[in-house]
Amino acid sequence: MAQQIPRNAIVCLAQKTRVTFADKSLINRCPKRILRLRNICILVSFLISVIFLYKLSFISNRNTGQCVQNKTTLLILPRTNIDYDDVSLDVLSLRHKLQQQPNQTQDTQVQQLPHQRNLSSSRCSKLPPTLVGRLDTDKNLISLKQLGLKFQHLFNHGRLQPRDCQALQRLAIIIPFRKRWSHLIVLLNNLIPLLSRQQADVHFFVVEQSSRSTFNRGALQNVGFLEALQLGQFDCFIFHDVDLVPLNDKNLYRCGDNPRHFSVALNKYSYSLLYPGYFGGVVGLSTQQYRDINGNSNLYVGWGGEDDDLLERLLNKGYYISRYATDLSKYDMIQHGMEEGNKPNPFRLMLLETARVRQEVDGLTSIQYNKTITDLILFTLITVDIDNEQLLRAAPEYIQNIMATTTEKQD
């Protein structure tokens, strides 16, 4: 008679093999060698399944262009010996030098041909035939002078225009800025060829805030809008962060019936939308739309809140956000740290609660500033001196009271 296995041993064996045995006699009839082989087979099957699932996940991520670790991946620029924060802006002399050069040879005349604009009255196509789609970011750092020499043949008095047709819209691209010359150069080095293929009519306005006051992005956008209109008539204003580089030239830089959000998917957030109401980074509004909402608020001194305030203004005036598909709206964000002069605004949440209430008295109608305008080859540099304390004193009294109360509570 076969020796019976104790009940504890049966339970232990069942747990190891993940099989429930109803009859102890089954165990008695199974040699130990067979049970050991069965356990080995189960283990091998499990390992094969894990390897298969891992490879399947890898292939899926590769096909979608995503990386498992790209949630916090930013575009890192190569190190260079050039200090772009202290770069000289004597590029004006470059323009004067080019204008004074005589036509010595026929080769020189051929190089200057792109300056001559086609006077054809034909309109450019809604979908330009020169688009290529997905792009890779050119991270090469060159000097501002080299950048001017590289693209000066495309520009006519600071204006980029198509050579063989009339653009559908005239664009003003406003870039709020302070001491990020390397970012600006990388952005323009990628954006100018993209806009050229889009057959865009563009003028760049770099609005630089002086270093004496805390960064005020919303106020700089208002300044760029008002000063651009002093220099020309524009159909569309695109407000562009200096550290965002577009990755698809089918992401057409144009304005429509509603404000458009261009930078939908950033590498910082795994090329996905940060949240449904996000309206920052790169946005476009027609001249009338920006006037209707009274521009940006001037009260967001420091980092955070102005994008959400802008959205509240749009919704309050009956507009909604227009976006291209995510595949067309991908951007690379250039890595950077938090600036000393751009610390988080402690009043941003409180201000956001009053966005619609103060819309008519805070914005284009209340901005105060001093400026100096420098005309460069590729862009117009507007250096702005903003007195943030003066802007806050000009805010409605109830806003000042709420800010004073919040400050007392923090103290």
Sequence and secondary structure as in RCSB ss.txt:
>XXXX:A:sequence
MAQQIPRNAIVCLAQKTRVTFADKSLINRCPKRILRLRNICILVSFLISVIFLYKLSFISNRNTGQCVQNKTTLL
ILPRTNIDYDDVSLDVLSLRHKLQQQPNQTQDTQVQQLPHQRNLSSSRCSKLPPTLVGRLDTDKNLISLKQLGLK
FQHLFNHGRLQPRDCQALQRLAIIIPFRKRWSHLIVLLNNLIPLLSRQQADVHFFVVEQSSRSTFNRGALQNVGF
LEALQLGQFDCFIFHDVDLVPLNDKNLYRCGDNPRHFSVALNKYSYSLLYPGYFGGVVGLSTQQYRDINGNSNLY
VGWGGEDDDLLERLLNKGYYISRYATDLSKYDMIQHGMEEGNKPNPFRLMLLETARVRQEVDGLTSIQYNKTITD
LILFTLITVDIDNEQLLRAAPEYIQNIMATTTEKQD
>XXXX:A:secstr
      HHHHHHHHHHHT   S HHHHHTS HHHHHHHHHHHHHHHHHHHHHHHHHHHHHHHHTT  TTGGG  B
     S  GGG   TTHHHHHHHHH    SHHHHHHHGGGS      B  SS TT   B         HHHHHHH
HGGGEETTEE  SSSB SSEEEEEEEESS HHHHHHHHHHHHHHHHHTT EEEEEEEEE TTS   HHHHHHHHH
HHHHHH   SEEEEE TTEEESBTTS     SS EE   EEGGGTTB S TT   SEEEEEHHHHHHTTSS S  
 SBSSHHHHHHHHHHHTT   EE  GGGSEEEEB     GGG B TTHHHHHHTTTTTTTTSSTTT   EEEEEE
 SS EEEEEE  HHHHHHTS HHHHHHHHHHHHHH 
